[in-house]
């Protein structure tokens, strides 16, 4: 099992300054390498305190200069909001800056407010993603970016610096829906899943990926990476209390940012599964859903977390982790304590699996 750190760059309810929120995540990211983590991931979001990561390669380039060993992953670049040509250039440059440690993750994007900010119709999102993804993956391998599609027409152009190495085993895609998961497999990308469903349902989601992978590739399907909110403490009571307050806070911020209670926002091409989820949330209630979200993320003492992850592995099979250390207003000291405990007492066990 490989274990990374996921930065969400959140200034929850604007309870601190943007400067403090960003400095905290950068400080935690720099702890990841000495604690033995394999990678640091960074999300892309815009226009909201929910997440302040408008340029993931730029953030990772900073961390490239502050680290020596750890992998640096975009988790993810949202393709409909970016020029395919510029994505190829930035990722190749990051690969040189980090001496081959760059990892490329891509996603669709889901928030109406972000699509509105970029003046892009969400009905075009899925088609834009598919067109851009194929251009980018080809460009990362060949150093030539070309496209004849309706959204990103591009005469062939050679980028410099040239690709440093192949990206085939270090390409990921956020695959969260029945629409995106088969495409992830077709593109030969590794699935990144933000924990959001009960694990029995998630097992079915991963099986869909494995079945789709077998249609396009002769190699075994790669293990999924789960991004989740692990709260660790030497006290089981403290871990439970922290999780039920701050992981629940994060869930509420997700509902607010994505407007998950508004079914009409997801009545768009390729977003039908989210429309169904929004309708179900309206019936079930946000607070009930927040409690359920807390319980699908592992929290507890180091020993409790190890056992929860062991049980999940028995259910789903091999997987990798991307742990979010700071979110939902979790106090700085608690975030750092949790991260250090995970690195010192959980990481050595799960990495041996």
Secondary structure, DSSP 8 states (H G I E B T S, - for coil): --EEEEE----GGG-S-HHHHHHHHHHHHHHHHHHT-SEEEE----SSTT---S-HHHHHHHHHHH-SS-EEEES-EEGGGS-HHHHHHHHHHHHHHTTS-EEEEEE----HHHHHHTT--GGGHHHHHHHHHHHHHHHHHHSEEEE-SSS--EEEEE-SS--SS--TTSEEEE--SHHHHHHHHHHT-EEEEE--S-HHHHHHHHHHHHHHHHHH-SS----EEEEE--EE-SSHHHHHHHIIIIIHHHHHHHHHHHTTT-GGGG-STT-HHHHHHHHHHHHH-HHHHHHHHHHHS-EESHHHHHHHHHHHHHHH-SEEEEEE-S-TT--HHHHHHHHHHIIIIIHHHHTT-
